[in-house]
């Protein structure tokens, strides 16, 4: 049996409709498994999300840089689910650590940011 791709989320907490939607979507065909993330900068929301999404609390991080540094070689891709105004920053950071990136909705706020990415 082929192992599912290991996925980490930046953003997409339980208080985010897009987060719940992507959590459901990656589980539809058993090809992906959410195993880590920095779901929210809010500690309580992050913890509640790890419980709701059944993610090991030791793999849930208080900020996206700690997440990216700690999950090297532990996940196959990062899904960016933050507000569009934060996408450029999060995408560039994830790419700089060597991750494959899936970015929800608009990649950036404008052409200039897209070119920077």
Secondary structure, DSSP 8 states (H G I E B T S, - for coil): ----EEEEEEE--TT-HHHHHHHHHHHSSSSEEEEEEE--SSHHHHHHHHHHTT--GGGB-SSHHHHHHHTTTT-SEEEEES-HHHHHHHHHHHHHTT-EEEE-S-S-SSHHHHHH-
